[in-house]
Amino acid sequence: MIEGKLELTIKINELPEEVKTVENGWQQFEIDCDGRIISVTVKPKVWKKLTDAQANYPQWVGAIAGKMGEATNNGFVLLEPNVQTFEKKPKPSSEVTT
């Protein structure tokens, strides 16, 4: 048997509404992924990436990557989360004009 590394990526396109500030200004929120609730706690610098995307882009995508942590009643905790945000450009219209 060989060793592998399990990393998860969760994609979101809106800022979580219910966010708690925990110690050292870290932000804690939950994401519902097909019925599994993922608990995420991020540093202020990482949270700023999400709030900047919300403020600066009409449409955006955030990719939250981390490791699967401790199981909860209905999901798990995401460990060592990191965030990348991208502006989502609208696809060009494919309408044909005659």
N, CA and C of each residue as an Amber inpcrd file, in Angstrom:
protein
   294
   0.8420000  -1.1700000   0.0000000   0.0000000   0.0000000   0.0000000
   0.8980000   1.2480000   0.0000000   0.4860000   2.2600000  -0.7720000
   1.2320000   3.5100000  -0.7850000   0.4310000   4.5720000  -0.0310000
   1.1220000   5.6300000   0.3770000   0.4570000   6.7170000   1.0830000
  -0.0190000   7.7670000   0.0960000  -1.1560000   8.3330000   0.3810000
  -1.6950000   9.4090000  -0.4390000  -2.0650000  10.5800000   0.4430000
  -2.4630000  11.6510000  -0.1800000  -2.8520000  12.8530000   0.5400000
  -4.2420000  13.2610000   0.0670000  -5.1880000  13.3460000   0.9850000
  -6.5510000  13.7140000   0.6500000  -6.7340000  15.2060000   0.8600000
  -7.0300000  15.9210000  -0.2080000  -7.3270000  17.3380000  -0.1350000
  -8.6910000  17.5580000  -0.7730000  -9.4570000  18.4570000  -0.1820000
 -10.7950000  18.7470000  -0.6760000 -10.8580000  20.1760000  -1.1790000
 -11.6630000  20.3990000  -2.2070000 -11.9220000  21.7470000  -2.6950000
 -13.4250000  21.9520000  -2.7390000 -13.8640000  23.0110000  -2.0770000
 -15.2750000  23.3690000  -2.0500000 -15.4160000  24.6750000  -2.8040000
 -16.3330000  24.7260000  -3.7440000 -16.5370000  25.9440000  -4.5260000
 -17.7950000  26.6540000  -4.0390000 -17.6780000  27.9610000  -3.8650000
 -18.8240000  28.7850000  -3.4690000 -18.8990000  29.9920000  -4.3990000
 -20.0670000  30.6130000  -4.4800000 -20.1880000  31.8090000  -5.3120000
 -20.9450000  32.9220000  -4.5940000 -21.0640000  32.7840000  -3.2820000
 -21.6330000  33.8600000  -2.4800000 -21.0140000  33.8020000  -1.0920000
 -21.0200000  34.9430000  -0.4250000 -20.4530000  35.0480000   0.9030000
 -21.3860000  34.3730000   1.9100000 -20.8450000  33.5630000   2.8250000
 -21.7020000  32.9560000   3.8440000 -22.3920000  34.0490000   4.6690000
 -23.6650000  33.8070000   5.0210000 -24.4320000  34.8010000   5.7610000
 -24.2100000  34.7060000   7.2640000 -24.1770000  33.5020000   7.8010000
 -23.9980000  33.3250000   9.2360000 -22.5300000  33.0650000   9.5260000
 -21.8450000  34.1180000   9.9580000 -20.4070000  34.0380000  10.2190000
 -20.1650000  34.4730000  11.6570000 -19.3730000  33.6840000  12.3800000
 -19.0160000  34.0190000  13.7610000 -17.5590000  34.4400000  13.7910000
 -17.2700000  35.4800000  14.5630000 -15.8850000  35.8470000  14.8090000
 -15.4350000  35.0850000  16.0480000 -14.3550000  34.3260000  15.9040000
 -13.8130000  33.5440000  17.0200000 -12.4760000  34.1530000  17.4260000
 -11.6980000  33.4640000  18.2200000 -10.4720000  34.0590000  18.7600000
  -9.5270000  34.5560000  17.6690000  -8.8210000  35.6170000  17.9970000
  -7.8410000  36.2650000  17.1060000  -8.4610000  36.8190000  15.8340000
  -9.7640000  37.0870000  15.8310000 -10.4240000  37.6640000  14.6630000
 -10.7000000  36.6850000  13.5380000 -10.4940000  35.3970000  13.7830000
 -10.7670000  34.3870000  12.7630000 -12.2720000  34.3070000  12.5400000
 -12.6740000  33.9430000  11.3340000 -14.0790000  33.8500000  10.9580000
 -14.4610000  32.3840000  10.7970000 -15.6090000  32.0280000  11.3740000
 -16.0780000  30.6430000  11.3070000 -17.4520000  30.6280000  10.6350000
 -17.6240000  29.7070000   9.6760000 -18.8950000  29.5810000   8.9720000
 -19.0770000  28.1410000   8.5160000 -20.2830000  27.8410000   8.0580000
 -20.5850000  26.4940000   7.5780000 -21.0540000  26.5420000   6.1390000
 -20.7640000  25.4840000   5.4020000 -21.1610000  25.3590000   4.0030000
 -21.9100000  24.0410000   3.8540000 -23.0750000  24.1020000   3.2370000
 -23.8690000  22.9070000   2.9760000 -23.4570000  22.3490000   1.6170000
 -22.8100000  21.1950000   1.6360000 -22.3640000  20.5320000   0.4020000
 -23.1950000  19.2680000   0.2130000 -24.2690000  19.3850000  -0.5490000
 -25.1390000  18.2370000  -0.8300000 -25.5970000  17.5360000   0.4500000
 -25.9690000  18.3320000   1.4610000 -26.4750000  17.7660000   2.6980000
 -25.4320000  17.5130000   3.7670000 -24.1670000  17.5820000   3.4150000
 -23.0940000  17.4710000   4.4150000 -22.6900000  18.8910000   4.8110000
 -22.6200000  19.1490000   6.0900000 -22.2850000  20.4760000   6.5770000
 -20.7920000  20.5270000   6.8870000 -20.1000000  21.4110000   6.1880000
 -18.6610000  21.5600000   6.3520000 -18.4060000  22.8050000   7.1970000
 -17.7040000  22.6380000   8.3190000 -17.3480000  23.7500000   9.1960000
 -15.9800000  24.2800000   8.7980000 -15.9210000  25.5980000   8.5710000
 -14.6890000  26.2280000   8.0910000 -14.3400000  27.3840000   9.0140000
 -13.0710000  27.4730000   9.4260000 -12.5780000  28.5980000  10.2140000
 -11.3440000  29.1390000   9.5010000 -11.3790000  30.4420000   9.1550000
 -10.2900000  31.0270000   8.3680000  -9.7010000  32.2480000   9.0680000
  -8.4380000  32.5090000   8.7520000  -7.7400000  33.6860000   9.2560000
  -8.3680000  34.9440000   8.6540000  -8.2090000  36.0920000   9.3140000
  -8.7510000  37.3380000   8.7670000  -8.2630000  37.6300000   7.3420000
  -7.0180000  37.3220000   7.0540000  -6.4560000  37.5730000   5.7200000
  -7.1750000  36.7300000   4.6530000  -7.4950000  35.4900000   5.0000000
  -8.1990000  34.6000000   4.0750000  -9.6510000  35.0640000   3.9040000
 -10.2950000  35.4770000   4.9990000 -11.6740000  35.9790000   4.9370000
 -11.7390000  37.2120000   4.0430000 -10.7030000  38.0600000   4.0940000
 -10.6620000  39.2790000   3.2800000 -10.7070000  38.9490000   1.7910000
 -10.1000000  37.8430000   1.3780000 -10.1650000  37.4340000  -0.0340000
 -11.6150000  37.2300000  -0.4660000 -12.4180000  36.6230000   0.4080000
 -13.8250000  36.3910000   0.0770000 -14.6080000  37.6950000   0.0600000
 -14.4050000  38.5460000   1.0570000 -15.1520000  39.8090000   1.0940000
 -14.7310000  40.7300000  -0.0470000 -13.4650000  40.7060000  -0.4270000
 -13.0130000  41.5090000  -1.5750000 -13.6650000  41.0220000  -2.8680000
 -13.7740000  39.7220000  -3.0450000 -14.4150000  39.1750000  -4.2490000
 -15.8710000  39.6100000  -4.3000000 -16.5660000  39.5430000  -3.1610000
 -17.9690000  39.9510000  -3.0950000 -18.1150000  41.4340000  -3.4510000
 -17.1780000  42.2550000  -2.9770000 -17.2610000  43.6990000  -3.2000000
 -16.8360000  44.1150000  -4.6100000 -15.8990000  43.3930000  -5.2030000
 -15.2810000  43.8490000  -6.4530000 -15.7850000  43.1750000  -7.7220000
 -16.4230000  42.0270000  -7.6050000 -16.8570000  41.2930000  -8.7940000
 -18.3730000  41.1320000  -8.7840000 -19.0380000  41.3830000  -9.9130000
 -20.4790000  41.1340000  -9.9620000 -20.8000000  39.6410000  -9.7910000
 -19.9600000  38.7850000 -10.3670000 -20.0740000  37.3380000 -10.1880000
 -18.6820000  36.8050000  -9.9050000 -18.5960000  35.8730000  -8.9720000
 -17.2890000  35.3330000  -8.6040000 -17.4330000  33.8970000  -8.1310000
 -16.2850000  33.2240000  -8.0340000 -16.2100000  31.8600000  -7.5170000
 -15.0630000  31.8230000  -6.5160000 -15.3250000  31.2100000  -5.3790000
 -14.2850000  31.0000000  -4.3900000 -14.0110000  29.5140000  -4.2600000
 -12.7460000  29.1480000  -4.2900000 -12.3440000  27.7540000  -4.1110000
 -11.6720000  27.6430000  -2.7470000 -12.3100000  26.9190000  -1.8430000
 -11.7820000  26.7300000  -0.4990000 -11.2000000  25.3230000  -0.4410000
  -9.8990000  25.2300000  -0.2710000  -9.2180000  23.9360000  -0.2640000
  -8.6930000  23.6440000   1.1360000  -8.7320000  22.3840000   1.5210000
  -8.2120000  21.9940000   2.8250000  -8.2500000  20.4880000   2.9840000
  -7.9990000  20.0480000   4.2210000  -7.9820000  18.6190000   4.5370000
  -9.2300000  18.2630000   5.3310000  -9.6980000  17.0420000   5.1570000
 -10.8430000  16.5830000   5.9210000 -10.4000000  16.3520000   7.3570000
 -11.1130000  17.0040000   8.2740000 -10.7940000  16.8780000   9.6850000
 -11.8150000  16.0400000  10.4150000 -11.9770000  16.3550000  11.6720000
 -12.8600000  15.6270000  12.5700000 -14.2950000  15.5780000  12.0560000
 -14.9000000  14.4100000  12.1720000 -16.2980000  14.2390000  11.7670000
 -17.2140000  14.9420000  12.7640000 -18.3100000  15.4920000  12.2500000
 -19.3440000  16.0870000  13.0870000 -20.6110000  15.2600000  12.8900000
 -21.7010000  15.6560000  13.5430000 -22.9550000  14.8990000  13.4140000
 -23.4440000  14.8160000  11.9750000 -23.2310000  15.8940000  11.2010000
 -23.7800000  15.9200000   9.8420000 -22.7560000  16.3320000   8.7890000
 -21.4750000  16.1870000   9.0820000 -20.4400000  16.5560000   8.1150000
 -19.0570000  16.4040000   8.7240000 -18.2280000  17.4320000   8.5320000
 -16.8760000  17.3980000   9.0870000 -16.3010000  18.8060000   9.1410000
 -15.1520000  18.9140000   9.7950000 -14.4250000  20.1750000   9.9020000
 -13.3670000  20.1840000   8.8050000 -13.2400000  21.3160000   8.1020000
 -12.1990000  21.4620000   7.0830000 -10.9650000  22.0410000   7.7570000
  -9.8550000  21.3070000   7.6980000  -8.6080000  21.7500000   8.3280000
  -7.7330000  22.5110000   7.3380000  -6.9770000  23.4600000   7.8650000
  -6.0170000  24.2430000   7.0800000  -6.6330000  24.8140000   5.8020000
  -7.7910000  25.4910000   5.9140000  -8.4310000  26.0100000   4.6980000
  -7.6540000  27.1640000   4.0790000  -7.6230000  27.1730000   2.7730000
  -7.0470000  28.2710000   2.0120000  -8.0500000  28.6230000   0.9230000
  -8.0610000  29.8840000   0.5280000  -9.0710000  30.3650000  -0.4110000
  -8.4150000  31.0080000  -1.6240000  -8.9600000  30.7040000  -2.7870000
  -8.6330000  31.4270000  -4.0180000  -9.9480000  31.9350000  -4.5680000
  -9.9530000  33.1740000  -5.0670000 -11.1750000  33.7160000  -5.6570000
 -10.9020000  34.1020000  -7.1030000 -11.9520000  33.9930000  -7.9050000
 -11.8520000  34.2820000  -9.3240000 -13.0940000  35.0440000  -9.7550000
 -12.9050000  36.0160000 -10.6240000 -14.0580000  36.6870000 -11.2030000
 -14.6830000  35.7400000 -12.2150000 -15.9960000  35.6410000 -12.1720000
 -16.7140000  34.7810000 -13.1220000 -17.2420000  35.6850000 -14.2230000
 -16.6920000  35.4960000 -15.4020000 -17.1040000  36.3040000 -16.5520000
 -18.3370000  35.6750000 -17.1910000 -19.3230000  36.4960000 -17.5450000
 -20.4850000  35.9230000 -18.2320000 -20.0620000  35.3610000 -19.5990000
 -20.6400000  34.2230000 -19.9430000 -20.3200000  33.6120000 -21.2330000
 -20.9350000  34.4620000 -22.3430000 -20.2160000  34.6040000 -23.4380000
 -20.7680000  35.3750000 -24.5520000 -22.0470000  34.7300000 -25.0770000
 -22.9580000  35.5630000 -25.4720000 -24.2300000  35.0700000 -25.9970000
 -23.9820000  34.3200000 -27.3060000 -24.6760000  33.1990000 -27.4540000
 -24.4920000  32.4210000 -28.6680000 -25.6680000  32.6220000 -29.6280000
 -26.3920000  33.7010000 -29.4250000 -27.5270000  33.9630000 -30.2980000
 -27.0210000  34.3050000 -31.7100000 -27.7380000  33.8270000 -32.6880000
 -27.3900000  34.1090000 -34.0800000 -28.3380000  35.2020000 -34.5770000
 -27.7430000  36.2540000 -35.0980000 -28.5810000  37.3380000 -35.6470000
 -28.6560000  37.1770000 -37.1620000 -29.8230000  37.3820000 -37.6910000
 -29.9980000  37.2240000 -39.1440000 -30.4070000  38.5160000 -39.7690000
